[in-house]
Amino acid sequence: MRIIQQNKDIILTSCRHFDIKRSFECGQCFRYEESEDGLFTLIAFGNIVRLRQTGDTIIFYDMDKDEFEKIWLGYFDLDRDYESVITELSFDEQFCLASEQACGIRIFRQDGWETLCSFIISQNNNIPRIKKIISALCGLLGEPISTGVNAFPTAESILSAGVEGLAPIKSGFRAKYLIDAAEKVVNGTVNLNELGRMDYKEAKETLMRIKGVGEKVSDCALLFGFGFHQAFPKDVWVKRVLDKYYGSDFDPNYFGENAGIAQQYLFYYERNILSKTKTNT
């Protein structure tokens, strides 16, 4: 992959292992929109970024190299050698098939607090409604970035709102979990800045001190927000994959330190490719 500054844009070429559409659509982040002409608009870290892919070339619009290297190189995990990771995981026949059919998925390194809240909201929910609730939460409590666009709110602002203050976002039973998360982060019971220095087990146990944060939500937060690539979230689709190919006693350690990357490929392949193929036959 080459990184080129051209006029006011950043251009990435030879992006064999980065497909932005698949990476956005695999359920790991929620503050993005895709236009009919393939332009993706993402809100993250208090910034708005617009990007489009044609073949193996990706353009980041209105961006200088300094911003790209400080924020987006890490966010899109572009400093990781996915070719080596895929080769390492290809001992497994099913993963090998999934990686061939769903090439280009990368695990984003998102803001930990936003990721934790997003997956608390995701419980017993579908993606359009998750996106709607998160957008409402940002509109209600987030600091303005530009006209009509707000950053994700801080733990302090969510805690100050209280359960009743969250009523306008219509998050239902999840509101009390958001408030508990905010309270524990603000009072230091859960120190998000320390999570990355913990081992996986300790980090997971720490997040599960929050009401409503169980195995799946903690693993999603750790994988997508804190860089724990061994985390292996199990939602309905992943459980179907495990039952179908690996058995009920499957141990994620089978895939090693990159189990979370394997999970995303298997998840995307089963939900977005196999299920649609069967529907169309």
C-alpha positions in Angstrom: 0.0 0.0 0.0 1.3 3.5 -0.9 0.1 6.7 0.7 0.2 9.8 -1.6 -0.7 13.4 -0.8 -2.4 14.8 -4.0 -3.6 18.4 -3.8 -6.0 18.4 -0.8 -6.6 14.6 -0.7 -4.8 11.5 0.6 -4.7 8.6 -1.9 -4.0 5.0 -0.9 -3.0 2.7 -3.7 -2.6 -1.1 -3.8 -5.1 -1.6 -1.0 -5.5 -5.3 -1.6 -6.4 -6.0 2.0 -8.7 -3.0 2.7 -12.3 -3.0 1.4 -14.0 0.0 3.0 -17.6 -1.2 2.3 -17.0 -4.6 3.8 -15.2 -3.1 6.8 -18.0 -0.7 7.5 -20.8 -3.2 6.9 -19.4 -6.0 9.2 -21.1 -4.4 12.3 -18.2 -3.0 14.1 -19.0 0.8 13.9 -22.2 2.8 13.6 -21.5 6.5 12.9 -21.2 6.3 9.1 -23.4 6.7 6.0 -22.9 5.6 2.4 -24.2 7.6 -0.5 -25.5 6.2 -3.8 -22.2 7.0 -5.5 -20.1 5.0 -3.0 -19.0 8.0 -0.8 -18.6 7.0 2.9 -18.9 9.7 5.6 -17.6 8.7 9.0 -17.7 10.6 12.3 -15.0 9.5 14.8 -12.7 11.1 17.4 -14.6 14.4 16.9 -13.8 14.5 13.2 -15.7 14.0 10.0 -13.9 12.0 7.2 -15.1 11.3 3.7 -13.6 8.5 1.6 -14.4 6.5 -1.5 -12.9 3.3 -3.0 -12.4 2.4 -6.6 -10.8 -0.9 -7.1 -7.7 -1.0 -4.9 -7.5 2.8 -4.6 -9.0 4.7 -1.7 -9.3 8.5 -1.6 -9.6 10.4 1.7 -11.0 13.8 0.8 -9.9 17.2 2.2 -7.2 15.7 4.4 -3.5 16.3 4.8 -0.9 13.7 5.5 -0.3 14.8 9.1 -4.0 14.3 10.1 -4.0 11.0 8.2 -1.0 9.6 10.0 -2.1 10.9 13.5 -5.7 9.7 13.4 -6.8 7.5 10.4 -3.7 5.3 9.9 -4.4 3.9 13.3 -8.2 4.0 13.2 -8.3 1.9 10.0 -5.5 -0.4 11.4 -3.4 0.3 8.3 -0.2 -0.3 10.1 -1.0 -4.0 10.5 0.1 -6.6 8.0 -3.2 -8.3 7.2 -1.7 -10.5 4.5 0.4 -12.1 7.2 -2.5 -12.4 9.6 -4.7 -14.1 6.9 -1.8 -16.4 6.0 -1.4 -17.3 9.7 -5.1 -18.1 10.0 -5.5 -20.0 6.8 -4.7 -23.3 8.5 -8.5 -23.4 9.0 -10.4 -24.4 5.9 -13.6 -22.4 6.7 -11.6 -19.3 7.5 -9.7 -19.8 4.3 -12.9 -19.8 2.3 -14.3 -16.8 4.1 -11.1 -14.8 3.6 -11.2 -15.5 -0.2 -14.9 -14.4 -0.4 -14.7 -11.5 2.0 -11.3 -10.1 1.5 -10.5 -6.7 2.8 -12.1 -6.5 6.2 -10.0 -4.6 8.8 -10.7 -4.2 12.5 -11.1 -0.5 13.3 -9.4 1.0 16.4 -12.2 3.1 17.6 -12.6 5.3 20.7 -13.0 3.0 23.7 -15.8 4.9 25.4 -17.9 5.3 22.3 -17.4 1.7 21.4 -18.5 0.5 24.8 -21.6 2.6 24.7 -22.4 1.6 21.2 -22.4 -2.0 22.0 -24.4 -1.5 25.2 -27.0 0.1 22.8 -26.7 -2.8 20.4 -28.2 -5.3 22.8 -31.3 -7.0 21.3 -31.3 -4.4 18.6 -30.8 -4.1 14.8 -28.2 -2.0 13.0 -30.6 0.7 11.6 -32.1 1.3 15.1 -28.6 1.2 16.8 -27.5 3.9 14.4 -30.6 5.9 15.1 -30.2 5.8 18.9 -26.5 6.7 18.7 -27.2 9.6 16.4 -29.9 10.8 18.8 -27.6 10.5 21.8 -24.9 12.5 20.0 -27.4 15.2 19.0 -28.7 15.4 22.5 -25.5 15.5 24.5 -22.5 15.7 22.2 -20.4 18.8 21.4 -21.0 20.3 18.0 -18.4 19.5 15.3 -20.1 21.2 12.4 -23.7 22.2 11.4 -26.0 19.3 12.4 -23.1 17.0 13.5 -22.0 16.4 17.1 -19.2 14.4 18.6 -20.0 11.4 20.8 -20.8 12.6 24.3 -18.5 12.2 27.2 -19.2 10.0 30.2 -19.7 13.1 32.3 -22.4 14.5 30.1 -24.2 11.2 29.9 -24.1 10.8 33.7 -25.3 14.4 34.2 -28.3 13.6 32.0 -29.4 10.6 34.1 -31.9 8.0 32.9 -34.7 10.5 32.6 -32.5 12.8 30.5 -31.9 10.0 28.1 -35.6 9.5 27.4 -35.5 11.4 24.1 -33.1 8.9 22.5 -35.6 6.1 23.1 -33.0 3.5 24.1 -35.4 1.7 26.5 -33.8 -0.6 29.1 -30.3 0.3 27.8 -30.5 3.8 29.3 -29.8 2.5 32.8 -26.8 0.5 31.5 -25.4 3.7 29.8 -25.8 5.6 33.1 -24.1 2.8 35.1 -21.2 2.7 32.6 -20.9 6.5 32.8 -20.9 6.5 36.6 -18.3 3.8 36.8 -16.0 5.5 34.3 -16.4 8.9 36.0 -15.8 7.6 39.5 -12.8 5.4 38.4 -14.4 2.0 39.1 -13.7 1.3 35.4 -10.6 3.0 34.2 -10.7 2.9 30.4 -7.2 4.3 30.1 -5.8 1.3 32.0 -7.6 -1.4 30.0 -5.0 -1.5 27.2 -2.3 -2.3 29.8 -4.3 -5.2 31.2 -4.3 -8.8 29.9 -7.4 -9.8 28.1 -9.0 -11.7 31.0 -8.5 -8.8 33.4 -9.8 -6.2 30.9 -12.9 -8.3 30.2 -13.6 -8.7 33.9 -13.2 -5.0 34.4 -15.8 -4.1 31.8 -18.2 -6.7 33.1 -18.4 -4.8 36.3 -20.8 -2.5 34.4 -24.5 -3.4 34.6 -25.7 -5.0 31.3 -22.2 -5.7 30.0 -21.8 -9.4 29.6 -19.6 -11.7 27.5 -20.7 -10.4 24.1 -20.7 -6.6 24.8 -17.4 -6.8 26.6 -15.7 -8.7 23.8 -17.1 -6.3 21.2 -15.8 -3.3 23.2 -12.4 -5.0 23.7 -12.0 -6.0 20.0 -13.3 -2.8 18.3 -12.3 -0.2 20.9 -9.3 -1.4 22.8 -7.1 -3.5 20.4 -7.7 -6.9 21.9 -7.6 -9.0 18.8 -8.0 -12.2 20.7 -11.5 -11.2 21.8 -14.2 -13.3 20.0 -17.7 -11.8 20.3 -20.5 -14.4 19.9 -23.7 -13.0 18.5 -26.5 -15.0 16.9 -24.7 -15.2 13.6 -21.3 -16.3 15.1 -23.1 -18.9 17.2 -24.6 -20.3 14.0 -21.2 -20.4 12.4 -19.7 -22.2 15.4 -22.6 -24.7 15.5 -22.4 -25.3 11.8 -18.6 -25.8 11.4 -16.9 -26.1 14.7 -19.3 -27.6 17.3 -20.7 -26.2 20.6 -17.5 -26.8 22.5 -15.4 -24.5 20.3 -12.6 -22.6 22.0 -11.6 -19.2 20.4 -8.0 -19.9 21.4 -8.0 -22.2 18.4 -7.4 -19.1 16.3 -4.8 -17.7 18.6 -4.1 -14.0 19.2 -6.0 -13.0 16.0 -9.2 -14.8 16.9 -11.2 -11.6 16.6 -10.1 -11.0 13.0 -11.1 -14.6 12.2 -14.5 -14.0 13.8 -15.2 -11.0 11.6 -14.4 -12.8 8.4 -16.5 -15.8 9.4 -19.3 -13.5 10.6 -19.3 -11.4 7.4 -19.1 -14.5 5.1 -22.0 -16.2 6.8 -24.3 -13.2 7.1 -23.5 -11.1 4.0 -22.5 -13.7 1.4 -23.8 -17.2 2.2 -27.2 -16.1 3.5 -27.7 -13.8 0.4 -26.6 -16.5 -2.0 -29.1 -18.9 -0.5 -31.9 -16.3 -0.7 -31.2 -15.7 -4.4 -31.2 -19.4 -5.3 
